[in-house]
Amino acid sequence: MPVFSGTIGQFTGLKDKNGKDIYEGDILKDNKGQFGKVFYSCEEARFLVNWLFKDGSYTSDACFGYGEVVGNIYENTELLEGEKDE
């Protein structure tokens, strides 16, 4: 019988700057205090981070190594307040 591990998103196969596993739906924080959510891009067939900048703009890239997992979109939605619709 499968055991529930407590994670909801798909494992990306990547780790954050502290060596913690990164899952789809995780929220990362960079060294400038900006937040980003991890998602899977069907168009690019890979995991990306949708970085939300303090001015309200955002960009998507594949830079995970400088981010730190600080929560996820299911339990910490307040971290992404002001996020624009994708």
N, C-alpha and C positions, 0 to 999 in steps of 0.2 A: 504494500500500500504506500503511495507517495506521501511524503511528509511536507507540510507547508512550511516554507522557510521564512515567511514574513515579508517577502518581497512581492511587488505587484508587477513591475516592469521587467522587460527582457534584459538580461545581462549583456552589456556592450562588449565585453572582453577587454575593457580598458580600466585603468586606475587613475585616481586623482593624484594631486601633488604629494599627498600623504600616504599613498599606496592603498587607499580604500577603493573597493570595487565600485564601478559606476554602472547604474541601471537606467533604462529608459524611464523618463519621468523624474529623475533626480534633478535637484536644483544645485547649481554650482555657484560659487562666489570667487571672483578673481582678486588679485592683489590690489585692485583699485576700488574694491567694494561694489562692483557691478555683479548682477545676478544673471544667470542663464539657465534655461531648462534643456534637458537632454531629450532628443526625439529622434525617431527613425525617419529618414527621408527616402521615400520610395523612388523619387526621381533620380537621386544619386546613389541609391542602394547602399547607404551607410548611415551611421549615427552621427548627428551634428548637435551643436549647442546653439540655441537661439539666445544670444546675449542681449540683455536689455540695458541700455545706457541710461545714465542719470537724467539726460535731457529728453527721455521718452523715445528715442530712436532705438533701433535694434538691428543686429546683423547675425547671420548664421555662419558658423565655421566649424571646423573639425578639431579645434584646439582644446584638448581636455587637460593636458598635463599641467597647466598653470592654474587650474581651478581646483577648488576644494568642495566636496560634497557637504552641504549644510542643511539639506532636507529633501523633500520631494513634493510634487505637485498635488498629492493627495492629502497630505497632512500639514503643509506649510504654504498655503496659497498666498498668505500675506506677504511673503518674500517677493512675489511677482506683482504686487499692486501697481497699477498704472500700465500694465503690459498691453500693447496694442494687439488687435486681432491679427492673426497670421493670414 
